[in-house]
Every structure is written in C-alpha cells, then in structure tokens.
Amino acid sequence: WNFYKNLTQLSDNIDKINFSEILANSYEVNVPHTWNNYDGQDGGNNYSKIPCSYQMFLNMTKEEISNLSNQKVYIEFCGSHLKTTLYIDGNKINSHIGGFAKFRFDITKQLQISNSQSHLITVVVDNTNNQEYYPCDADFTFFGGMYRNVNLIYVYKTSFSMEDHGSNSLYVKPNP
C-alpha cells in the first residue's frame, strides 16, 4: 500500500482531492499500519488525529473481468480506525464508522463499470475526534490507520450473504 499522511494539507473537502496526484508524494507501507505508532505512545493526547490515505492498484486479468458476470467482489477491512471511506478510480463507494469491527464493501459494480484491468483503490481513514461518532475521548490512544488485514473476497452471485457486518456466521432460524 502507498500511504499519504494528512490529507487536510491538500484540501478541506476530501471528496475533491485528485487521488492519482498524491501517489507521487506517498510512501510504501505494509498493512496492518498505523500513523500513531510513535506519537501515540507517550501518554499525551497530542497524537495525530487526521485523515490519511492508503492507495494501491488492483490489477485484474481478462479472465477475472469476464468472471464478474457470475461473481461478486468484496473488500474486507478487519480493522480500520475510525471512519473509513473507500474510493475506486476516484469514485466514492461507501463509508463505515467504527474502528473495532470487521466490515465489507461490495465493489463489483465499480469494477464492472470500467473495462480497465487496473483500478486505483483509495482508502481514506480518519481518526479525528468527532462528536458525530463514539467514543470521542478516553484514556487510550485512538490509533489511526488500517491496523488489521485487508482482504479481497470473490464469491459466486448465489452465495451466503457477505454483508452481515463482516460476520463469518451462519444463522439458522427455526420456524415457530
């Protein structure tokens, strides 16, 4: 993944940023990753609480593209703190608020829209102290970043639901 720290230096409106331009100013990191690995350890409350971006190119073969008519593709975040927004080729796909649970986004349609074999995946993660979501303040560091694995999941269109809040569960409901 390529990482760019502090998107607010570029614009107040993250949706207006040209993500392909920031690749030149980003650097490579391994995920899991946090940008608070040093400044969040000193016990103070002065660590970076900012929106940052992670980017990578998803390169697909012609066979993978043709299989999209029978498959769905999900990107799964096993832990990303605190607000996570996904963009593909500059188009906003979805957002998730909450930094402690697994979640998935269906990216099939966006991959089908373009016949391109290469897609720029941009993930904006923001650990800003925002009254919009809980918790706002505590006695621990709200580490920002994709601090657990990120996976691509391919399933057939006829499959178990993959959008149950990232659950691996199978539910059995008896008839009353």
N, C-alpha and C positions, 0 to 999 in steps of 0.2 A: 504494500500500500504506500502511496505518497501522502505525506502529511503537510498541512499548512496551518500554522498557529495564528490565531486571532484574525478572523475574517472581518471584524469590525474596523480594522485598519483600512479595508478596501471600500466598504460601503455600510451605511446604516440599514439598508434593505438587502438581506442575503439573497432573496429571490431574484435580484437584479444583477448579481455577480456573474461574470463570464468565467465559468469554472475551468474551461480549457486554457485560459490565460494564466491561472495560478499554478498550473503544473510546473512551469519553468522555475517557480520560486518555492516549490515544496521539496521535501526531502523524504527519502525512503525510510519506513519503519516497519517493524514486524507487529502484527496483531496477534495477540492482545497487546494493547498500548494505552497509556495514559500520558497526558502532558503535565500532570501534577506529581510525577514520581520523585521530584526533589523539593519543590516549593510546598508540597502538601505534607511534608514530614516534620516540619519544625514546630508544630503545635500551635502556630499562629493562624489567624483567619485571613491572611493576606495572600493566599494562593490564587492562581489564575482561574477565574470564573468567566469564561468567554466561549464564543462559538468558534470551533475549529473544523477543518475538513480533512477527510480521508478520500483518496481517489485511486482508482485502478481501472484498467481496461479489461472488459470481459470480451475475450476473443472466442468466437463460435465458429465451428466448422459448418460447411454447407449442409452436412447431414443433420447436425443439431438444429439448424434453422428449419429444415424441412420437417423435422420431428415435432416442431411446436404446434402443428395442427392436431396432434394427438396427446400432447403433454402440457403440463403447467410447470412453470419455473418459479420458485420462491427464493428470496434471500432471507436468511435466518440470522438474527442477532441474538447471541446467547447472553449478552450483557453489554449495554451501551448506555452511558450516563450523561445527561438526564433527559434531554429532549433530542430525539434523533429524527432527522429528515433525510429522505432518500431522493436523489435526482438521478435520472438516466438520460444521458445525452443532453443535459441542461434542463430537462423537463421534470417538474416536481411530481413525484409518485405518491408519497404518503409520509405521515409523521407519526411518531409514537412518543408519548410522555411517560416516563418511569424508567428508572435506571437499574432495577434489580431483577427483572424477569425476562425470559426469552420471549421474542416476538418475531413475526414473519410478515413480509410483504409479497404479494403476488406480482411478479414483474413480467408475466407472459405477454400481455398486450403491448407493453412498451417494446419488447424485443421483436414482436411481430410487425409493428408499425413500420419499422425500418428494415430494409433488406440487407443492411450492413452486417458484416461479420464482426465488427468491433464496436463496442459500446463503452462510453465513458461513464463509469459508476462513481457518483459523488455522494458521500455521506457527511452531512453536517451534524456534529454533535455539540450540544451546548449545555454546560453545567452552571449557567448563570443563576444566581439566586433570584428566583422569580416567584412572586406571590401567587402566580397562576397555578402552580403545582406544589405539592407537598413532597418531601419536607423542605422547608425554607432555611432552617437553621438548626444546628445540632452541635454536639461536642466531638464530631469527627469530620474528616475531610471528605467533601463530595468530589471524589476524583472524576475528572472529565475524560472521556475517551471511549473507545471500543475495547473494553477491558476483559472481554471474553471472546471466544472464537466467533467468526462469521462464516456461514456456510451457504452454498448454493444447493438447492434441493430440486430434483427433477422427479415428477410423478406423472402417471397417466391421468388423463382428464377424469376418468372414473376411478376414484381412489377415496380413501378416508380424508376427511376434512383436515387441511393443514393450517386453517386459520383460527383454530381454537386457542388463541392467546399463546401460541407456541407450545402447546401441550403435546406430549407424546402419548397421551391417554386414549384409551378406547372406552367408550361409555356403553353400558348395557342397561336399558331401561325396560323393566318388565311391564306387561300390560296389567292394569289394575283389575 
